[in-house]
Amino acid sequence: MKLLITGGAGFIGSNFTRMAVNQNPSWKVTVLDKLTYAGRRENLSDLEDNSRFTFIRGDICDPVAVAEAMNGCDAIVNFAAETHVDRSIDDSSSFVRTDIEGVRVLLEEFRKEKRNLFLQISTDEVYGSVESGKSREDDVLAPRSPYAASKAGGELLAMSYWTTYETPVVVTRSSNNYGPWQYPEKLFPLFITNALDGEPLPLYGDGLNRRDWMYVLDHCRALMLILENPVPGSTYNIGAGEEYTNREVTDGILAATDADPGLVRYIDDRPGHDRRYALDVSSIKEKLGWKAEISFEEGLELTVAWYMNNRAWWKEIKSGRFKEYYRVMYSERLGNSRENR
């Protein structure tokens, strides 16, 4: 198989790329990545000398770059996206461009030839806040942030190509991922690295927003199964069933890093912060035999160990333009914060 992975230098994309190359000796893998702030060539440095791996720097919104990258490929996994809710609240334009228009450009090039699968990676956030029960694949989508709305738009567009052109599309909606190589704007890497540096941990609202947390390699295993068993027109929820509040995650990080609980600061919540996400994953379990294998406790231990052993990677990030982003995002909030309760 010749596989194209867009956004393959990002968090989930780089973990999946590594799995695809290392576990499939007959596959040729090409990564197309724009290398925006969260996509980093260093995330794939261990694959650079592999003859079956090719990296192309380019934008999924650029038809020329997409045509070059997709030449001869059998399947595509589209991770390329703007993903951070906070950034989408500040400026939604890049989210609409990449998460919707970028998907359209990819689909148009993909359907020019007969290919096996277009796998569109989406998120549980398209369902909106779920106060009780669990979201099923046939539930109505009700995104509540510009990020979630852009992802819903991208996956609906992709599925429309299946209906209209019989383009072999599959959509996946995953719960919150955590693990190695995650850019430190998200909760896990931000709190782990701040705790290791003795810096405040800025916890939104009352800290009781609840998420299903999944270790990234479990997600990657699910995607591999879908690639190997494609059923065009399908949508799969992918989650671990490990629900924890943000406060519980924070306490776990504090314990794993042996950090002072007094580092926690309660700050003003972000607008429209969804209270809870939860996924019914019975479909992928029944159809493909997949289930998460890494418990939250094990995944947290693995993740903290990775950040402790890879300080140079995140220290460089946090000393660059991230530093200004962090100041703008948190300085005023931390100035008005409430101490750990």
Secondary structure, DSSP 8 states (H G I E B T S, - for coil): -EEEEETTTSHHHHHHHHHHHHH-TT-EEEEEE---TT--GGGGGGGTT-TTEEEEE--TT-HHHHHHHHTT-SEEEE------HHHHHH--HHHHIIIIIHHHHHHHHHTTS--SEEEEEEEGGGG---SSS-B-TTS-----SHHHHHHHHHHHHHHHHHHHH---EEEEEE-EEE-TT--TTSHHHHHHHHHHHT--EEEETTS--EEEEEEHHHHHHHHHHHHHS--TT-EEEE----EEEHHHHHHHHHHHHT--GGGEEEE---TT---B--B--HHHHHHH-----S-HHHHHHHHHHHHHHTHHHHHHHHHTHHHHHHHHHHHHHHHT-EE--
